[in-house]
Amino acid sequence: MQVLVLWSTGISSTGMRTLISALRQLTRLIKVDISGNDDIGDPGLECLADILPLLTAMKVLNLNWTRISDRGISGLVKALPHLLELHVLDVSDNNVGDSGIVSLVQTLCQ
């Protein structure tokens, strides 16, 4: 499998923890879209960020409207240097503030 779209499915941070075990096996994923799931929040993104370094083929990561904040972004920026093929990262419609955006942009510019 290369594309996983779970747009607006109602998945929560608890569901993300379960999903992560499956994603560990799907190292050829090029697109993950978990947008529209506003119960994921920072705890769910932190789980995802832990395994993102394994998903080195990732080209598109859509985190739109998942209720993440600067805290979630801080975990994400640690994984981004491993995603050399990443072309699209969508964190729009979230609670990311100035410090999260600055951290994200600084990481992407390295």
Secondary structure as the mmCIF struct_conf table of DSSP 4:
data_model
#
loop_
_struct_conf.conf_type_id
_struct_conf.id
_struct_conf.beg_label_comp_id
_struct_conf.beg_label_asym_id
_struct_conf.beg_label_seq_id
_struct_conf.end_label_comp_id
_struct_conf.end_label_asym_id
_struct_conf.end_label_seq_id
STRN STRN1 VAL A 3 VAL A 5
TURN_TY1_P TURN_TY1_P1 TRP A 7 SER A 8
BEND BEND1 THR A 9 THR A 9
STRN STRN2 SER A 12 SER A 12
HELX_RH_AL_P HELX_RH_AL_P1 SER A 13 LEU A 23
TURN_TY1_P TURN_TY1_P2 ARG A 24 GLN A 25
TURN_TY1_P TURN_TY1_P3 THR A 27 ARG A 28
STRN STRN3 LYS A 31 ASP A 33
TURN_TY1_P TURN_TY1_P4 SER A 35 GLY A 36
TURN_TY1_P TURN_TY1_P5 ASP A 38 ASP A 38
STRN STRN4 ASP A 39 ASP A 39
HELX_RH_AL_P HELX_RH_AL_P2 GLY A 41 ILE A 51
HELX_RH_3T_P HELX_RH_3T_P1 LEU A 52 LEU A 54
TURN_TY1_P TURN_TY1_P6 THR A 56 ALA A 57
STRN STRN5 VAL A 60 ASN A 62
TURN_TY1_P TURN_TY1_P7 ASN A 64 TRP A 65
BEND BEND2 THR A 66 THR A 66
STRN STRN6 SER A 69 SER A 69
HELX_RH_AL_P HELX_RH_AL_P3 ASP A 70 ALA A 79
HELX_RH_3T_P HELX_RH_3T_P2 LEU A 80 HIS A 82
TURN_TY1_P TURN_TY1_P8 LEU A 84 GLU A 85
STRN STRN7 VAL A 88 ASP A 90
BEND BEND3 ASP A 93 ASN A 94
STRN STRN8 ASN A 95 ASN A 95
HELX_RH_AL_P HELX_RH_AL_P4 ASP A 98 LEU A 108
TURN_TY1_P TURN_TY1_P9 CYS A 109 CYS A 109
#
